[in-house]
Amino acid sequence: MTFLRVFLIARITFSEGVRARFFSVLLLISLGLLLTATYFQQFDFGTSELKFILDFSFGAVLFFGSVLTVVITTQIFFNEIEHRTAISILSRAISRWEFLLGKLFGIATLLFFFCLSTGILLSFLLGIKASELARESNLTENLVNQIEIFQFLGLQWLKFIVLTAMTLCIAGFSRSSLYTIVVTFLAILVCQLQHLAAEIYAGSESMIGRLFAWCLNTLIPNLQIYNIGDQMVLSSVNEPLPSGTLWGICLYSIIYAAIFFGLAVFLFRNREI
């Protein structure tokens, strides 16, 4: 059965990722930075303690999560190619799209574990700090929305899945792991700056400029939509998220993850192993 084959590949991929030293190191660094966020707060000027800890922690998780996504996906994919295990797997009754889908699910599970671990620690640290500040200021309101911590990290998990599919797409035609990592990070940079170029061309008076802006908005995912941490978690936020924003980002992520995965299947199908 297709489901069973995909599940077995995903389980093997997850096990391989957990055993990878790179994953362990990045996870420990991320957790360590979260634990030291209070210490780094003394170098900040004029920012509330909770706001600084939140921004610092989210920034650490997003940076190391993105690095982990690209590198571990590339490492696992090319390990299969270089060790010739992909040939033995694909020589059986396993199609190439099932192979890639198993890799995608396995890495997505690994990234879910990463986001969940950092989310639990961050929730614990913010809860303690919020309680201390509430006692000092004699406040009764809840300063931190614990649920929104996991909602935000859940959105980042979806972003990491999009990056995983993007990495598999580039690995589908690449011949080296270094090339895949470099090109993927360049693609991520383009996606981060996409909204700036789209805004510039959207204001153009010419039809060509507006058409180019539409192409940018459609063909290149805008990774800036995931940066909504300033509007979540803290109860003192002045501009709450509009209704339906979270569901819109979820749908956006699924669409682009499916597009990149489809391209990855097409490129990998025509590749000689």
N, C-alpha and C positions, 0 to 999 in steps of 0.2 A: 504494500500500500504506500501511496505517496506520502501520506502524513507520517507514517512510521519511519520511512527513510529520511525525511527531513528532520524528524525529531532526533534520530540517532546521530545525524551529522551535527545538529545543534548541540546535543549533549557532549559530544566529543570536542567540539569547538569551545564550549564553555569550560570544560575541564582543562583543555590546553591553555586557555587564557588565564584561568585561576593559577595554574602552575607557573606561568610566565613571571620571571623576576621583574620585568618592567612594570607589570600591573601591580605587583606588591609594593614596589618602590613608590610609584605615583600615588597609590592609595594611602600609604603611610605618610608621605609628604603632605598630601591634602589634609588628612586628619590632624597632622602635627601643626599645620598652619592655622587650622580652625581653633585648636587649643591655645595657640599663642596670639590670637586676634586681640584679646584684651590687653596683652602686653604692648602690641604695636599701637594701640589706641593713644598712648601717651605721646606719640610723635605727631598726632593729628592736632589741628588747630581749628577750634570753633565748631566742630561737628559733634553732634550728640553721640554718646557712647553706643547706644543701640544701632544708630544709623551707620556708624563707622564699622562696627563689628559685622553688621549685615552686608554692607558693600564689600568689605574686605573678604568675607567668607564666600559670598557669591562669586566674586572675581576669581578667587583661588579655585573654586570648584569648576567654573566655566573654563578657565585656562587649562588646568591639568586634565579636565575631562575631555576637552578637544584634542589635546596632545595624545592622551591615552587612546581615544577613538581612532585617530589616523594611524598611529604607530602600531597598535595591537592588531588592527584590521590588516594592515600591510604585512606585518610579521606572520600572522597566522596564514594568510593567503599564500605568500611566497614560500613558507615552510612546506606547504603541500606540494608546490610546484618543484622546489629544489630537491626535496627528499623523495620525489617521484611517487608519493602516496596518492596524489590526485589521479594518476594514471590507473592505479589499482582500484581506486574507488569508482572511477567513471567507466572502467571496463566491465563493471557489473551492471545490474539493471537499475542504474542511477543516472538520470539525465543531468545535464549541466545546470539547468535552472534549479533543480532540486538541491544540487550541491551548493550553489550560491545562496539559495534561500535558507538552507541549514546554517551556513556561515553567518548570514545576516541575523537569524534568530539567536544563534549562540552568542554572538558578540553583543546583541541587544540585551540579552539576559545578564551578561557580564557587566555592561554599563548600568543596568538597573540596580545591580548589587552595589556598584560604586556610588550611584546617586542616593540609594537608600541609606548606605552607611554614613555618608557625609550629612544627609538630611537628619538622621537620628541624633548625631553628635551636635549639629548646629541647633536643632530644636532644644536639646538639653541645655546647651550653653546660653542661648538667648532666654530660655525660661528662667534660669538662675539669675542672669543679669537683670531681667525685667522685674523679678521679684525684689531684688536688692534696691533698685531704683524706686519701685513703688513704696517700699517701706521708708526709704529716706525722704520721699516727697509726700508721704501720707495719701497716696492715691489708691483708689479702689478699682479703677478700670483696668482691664487687661491690655497691657501695652503691646503685646505680641500676639499675632494670630498664627498659632502653630500649624493649622491646616494649610494656610497659604504658603508656608515654607515648603511643604511637600508638593503643593500644586506648582510652585515655581520650578522646583527641581524636576518635577514630572515633565514640564515643558522643555526643560533642558535635556532631559532624557530623549524626548522626541527629536530635538535638534541633533543630538548625537547619533540617532538612528539615521537621520538624513545625511549626516556626514559619513556614516558607515557605508550607506548605499553609494554615496559619491566616491568614496575611496575604492570600493569594489568596482565601480564603473571605470575609474582611471587604471586600476590594476588589471582590468580586463584586456587592455591593449599594451600595458607597460611591460618592459622586459627586465626591470630591476626594481628592487624595493626602494632604493634611494630616489630614483626618478619619481616613483609613485608618491612618496612622502612630500617631496618638494613641490610637485605639481598640485597635489591636493591642498597644501597650505596656501599656495598662490590662488587656487580657486576659492578657498575660504575667504581670503583677503578681498577678492573681487566681490563675493557675496556680501561681505560686511560693508563695502562701499557702494553697493548697487543702488541704494536709495538716494545717495547724493547725485549720481549721474542721472538717475531717473527724474529727480526733481528739476535738474538743470534743463534737460531736454523737454520735460513736460511743459515748461513755461515758454517754449519756443513758439514763434508765430507761424512757422512753416509746417506744412503737413509732414514733411520728412522727419523733422525734429520730434513731433508728437508721435509719429509711427515708431521712431527709434526708442522713445521713452516707453511705449507700450511693449516693444520687444524686450527691453531690459526688465520690465516688471514681470513679464510672462515667462521668459526663458531662463532668467537667473533668479534663484531664490533670494529673498531678502532676509538675512540672518539677524538683522536689527530688530525684527518683530519679537524676538525672544527676550530682549533686554527690557523687561518690564518689572524688574525687582524693586525699583523706586516706588512703584504704585501698589506694592503688595507687602504683606507681613506686618508692618508697623501701623498701629491704629491712628497715628498722628498724620498719616498721609492726607494731603488736601485734595488730591485728584484720584478718586477710586477708579478702578477699571470699568470701562463701559460694559454693559450686559452683552454676553455672548462672545467676549474677546477670547476667553480660554478655549471655547469650542472652535472658534474660527482658526486659532493657531493650531489646534489638533488636526483639523481637516487640512489645513495648509501643509502640515508636516507629512501627513499620509500621502497626499498627492505627489509631493516632490520626492518622497522616499520611493514611491512606486515608479515614478519616471526614471530616476537614477538607477533603480534596480532593473527596470526593463532594458535600459541602455547597457547595463553591466552584463545581462544575459545575452543580449545581441552581440556584444563585443567578445565575450568569452566563448560563445558558440563558434565563432569563426577563428578562434585562436588555436595554434598548434601547441600542444603541451609536450 
